[in-house]
Amino acid sequence: MSSQVNRRIVLIARPHGNPKASDFQVVEGPIPVPGEGEVLVRNKLLSLDPFNRILMGNANSDQAPIELGNMMFGFTVGVIEHSNNTAFTVGDHVSGFLGTLGWQDYAVSDGSDIRIVDPQAVPLATYLGVLGVTGLTAWVGLSKVLNPKPGGTLVVTAAAGAVGSVAAQIGKLRGYRVVGIAGGPDKTRYLVESLGLDAAVDYKAENFAVKLAAATPEGIDTLYDNVGASLFPTLLPLINTGAQIVIGGVMSQITMTETSEGPDHLPDILRAIMYKNLTVRGFNVTEFYDLYPEFLAELTPAVAGGTVISTTHSIEGLENIPVIFPDMFTGRNPGKMVAKID
Ligand SMILES: NC(=O)c1ccc[n+]([C@@H]2O[C@H](COP(=O)([O-])OP(=O)(O)OC[C@H]3O[C@@H](n4cnc5c(N)ncnc54)[C@H](OP(=O)(O)O)[C@@H]3O)[C@@H](O)[C@H]2O)c1
């Protein structure tokens, strides 16, 4: 074992708006001891997700928050340090795919919330990003939630982010003309030059609406939206009759403490749904976990062959998570945000 203590990040305050380092505390305790049928996992990588902000409470969400004083939920990749379970051997690498292993150094598992992963096949962080729940979310949205017809224009919002960058690349695999929306010139350049998108538009730049219209001359046939209220009114006039819309996330609303802000666009949105004959659907990826093998069968060869690339924004040290995590809400991270903790 690399240490004699188990550090855990617990929630000590509920943020209003963006999270702050002072909302968290790092506490130390003994390393847990696995019982019969259990294993001890030493976490190596922790996933940092917008869902962590939702679980902190005061988010624009129906999700029940974590109790103050409790450990933060989090997807993980780690290694088995001790095994009382015949399905796992010391040294096996595992992903904590239900998030129950959490933001801590060590966790005990009965095996139901971990699955073995191959550290030789792809970098370990890939199991939190493209080949983890992040990638599954993108794939589900474009494969199972709606039944969009490939060939038209797909627009992806927060396209340089963890889910968005995978959704955009899956869109290219499926034959769409893909246009990404992201904040800042570095991200739009990355979308076109690294991910091979057909166009990318910076929503923070002047004349965003005009530039988006120029980038979608045939309108929008499919929208994979990760952002919600802040961009939707600008997208709406460009959406074609019969378009399909996946609401995969509402990033711009997660830090809202009121139920609505700004002008009321609801009449415009409902009119468009009615007269443009739109299909709009949200989803929760947890309802699609049983499709993980089908998702892996399609995405693993694409990742191994380099047609879908994995971008990781890696930080070092569990103790730095409280300081770095808030960056997710100012858009500093391209791709998947991961903390390396050993
Ligand atoms: N449906 C599900 O089951 C499910 C599962 C996983 C994730 N999600 C959702 O999917 C979305 C993306 O998650 P992710 O893990 O891929 O996060 P992410 O995109 O890697 O990180 C968030 C990004 O969103 C953008 N953003 C932040 N605040 C914004 C704002 N006010 N307006 C516009 N863009 C903003 C930023 O990029 P820019 O620099 O481009 O602004 C930031 O980098 C989130 O809303 C998350 O809750 C849903």
The ligand as a Tripos MOL2 file, in Angstrom:
@<TRIPOS>MOLECULE
LIG
   48    52     1     0     0
SMALL
NO_CHARGES

@<TRIPOS>ATOM
      1 N1        -27.8040   12.7660  -19.5380 N.am      1 LIG1
      2 C1        -26.9000   12.1610  -18.7640 C.2       1 LIG1
      3 O1        -27.1290   11.0740  -18.2140 O.2       1 LIG1
      4 C2        -25.5630   12.8110  -18.5850 C.ar      1 LIG1
      5 C3        -24.4180   12.0480  -18.2810 C.ar      1 LIG1
      6 C4        -23.1840   12.7250  -18.2010 C.ar      1 LIG1
      7 C5        -23.1160   14.1060  -18.3920 C.ar      1 LIG1
      8 N2        -24.2600   14.7910  -18.6450 N.ar      1 LIG1
      9 C6        -24.2450   16.2290  -18.8890 C.3       1 LIG1
     10 O2        -23.5390   16.4900  -20.0850 O.3       1 LIG1
     11 C7        -22.9920   17.8110  -20.0440 C.3       1 LIG1
     12 C8        -21.5180   17.7690  -20.4220 C.3       1 LIG1
     13 O3        -20.8330   17.0070  -19.4240 O.3       1 LIG1
     14 P1        -19.2670   16.7800  -19.5540 P.3       1 LIG1
     15 O4        -18.8570   15.7990  -18.5420 O.co2     1 LIG1
     16 O5        -18.9400   16.5230  -20.9660 O.co2     1 LIG1
     17 O6        -18.6960   18.2070  -19.1300 O.3       1 LIG1
     18 P2        -17.6670   19.0810  -20.0010 P.3       1 LIG1
     19 O7        -18.3520   19.4020  -21.2750 O.co2     1 LIG1
     20 O8        -16.3600   18.3940  -20.0850 O.co2     1 LIG1
     21 O9        -17.4130   20.3700  -19.1550 O.3       1 LIG1
     22 C9        -18.2970   21.3670  -19.1450 C.3       1 LIG1
     23 C10       -18.1000   22.3300  -20.3530 C.3       1 LIG1
     24 O10       -19.3400   22.9840  -20.5400 O.3       1 LIG1
     25 C11       -19.0850   24.2750  -21.0070 C.3       1 LIG1
     26 N3        -19.8370   25.2310  -20.1840 N.ar      1 LIG1
     27 C12       -19.7180   25.4290  -18.8690 C.ar      1 LIG1
     28 N4        -20.5730   26.3790  -18.4600 N.ar      1 LIG1
     29 C13       -21.2310   26.7760  -19.5740 C.ar      1 LIG1
     30 C14       -22.2330   27.7400  -19.8300 C.ar      1 LIG1
     31 N5        -22.7390   28.4960  -18.8420 N.pl3     1 LIG1
     32 N6        -22.6840   27.8810  -21.0870 N.ar      1 LIG1
     33 C15       -22.1730   27.1530  -22.0920 C.ar      1 LIG1
     34 N7        -21.1990   26.2150  -21.9040 N.ar      1 LIG1
     35 C16       -20.7560   26.0520  -20.6610 C.ar      1 LIG1
     36 C17       -17.5920   24.5480  -20.8750 C.3       1 LIG1
     37 O11       -17.0370   24.5110  -22.1740 O.3       1 LIG1
     38 P3        -16.8900   25.8550  -23.0680 P.3       1 LIG1
     39 O12       -15.5180   26.3900  -22.8150 O.co2     1 LIG1
     40 O13       -17.1020   25.3940  -24.4450 O.co2     1 LIG1
     41 O14       -17.9370   26.8140  -22.5620 O.co2     1 LIG1
     42 C18       -17.0760   23.3830  -20.0580 C.3       1 LIG1
     43 O15       -15.7970   22.9710  -20.4360 O.3       1 LIG1
     44 C19       -23.2450   18.3320  -18.6250 C.3       1 LIG1
     45 O16       -24.3620   19.1620  -18.6340 O.3       1 LIG1
     46 C20       -23.5340   17.0620  -17.8310 C.3       1 LIG1
     47 O17       -24.3410   17.3080  -16.7050 O.3       1 LIG1
     48 C21       -25.4690   14.1750  -18.7480 C.ar      1 LIG1
@<TRIPOS>BOND
     1     1     2 1
     2     2     3 2
     3     2     4 1
     4     4     5 ar
     5     4    48 ar
     6     5     6 ar
     7     6     7 ar
     8     7     8 ar
     9     8     9 1
    10     8    48 ar
    11     9    10 1
    12     9    46 1
    13    10    11 1
    14    11    12 1
    15    11    44 1
    16    12    13 1
    17    13    14 1
    18    14    15 2
    19    14    16 1
    20    14    17 1
    21    17    18 1
    22    18    19 2
    23    18    20 1
    24    18    21 1
    25    21    22 1
    26    22    23 1
    27    23    24 1
    28    23    42 1
    29    24    25 1
    30    25    26 1
    31    25    36 1
    32    26    27 ar
    33    26    35 ar
    34    27    28 ar
    35    28    29 ar
    36    29    30 ar
    37    29    35 ar
    38    30    31 1
    39    30    32 ar
    40    32    33 ar
    41    33    34 ar
    42    34    35 ar
    43    36    37 1
    44    36    42 1
    45    37    38 1
    46    38    39 2
    47    38    40 1
    48    38    41 1
    49    42    43 1
    50    44    45 1
    51    44    46 1
    52    46    47 1
@<TRIPOS>SUBSTRUCTURE
     1 LIG1         1 GROUP 0 **** ****
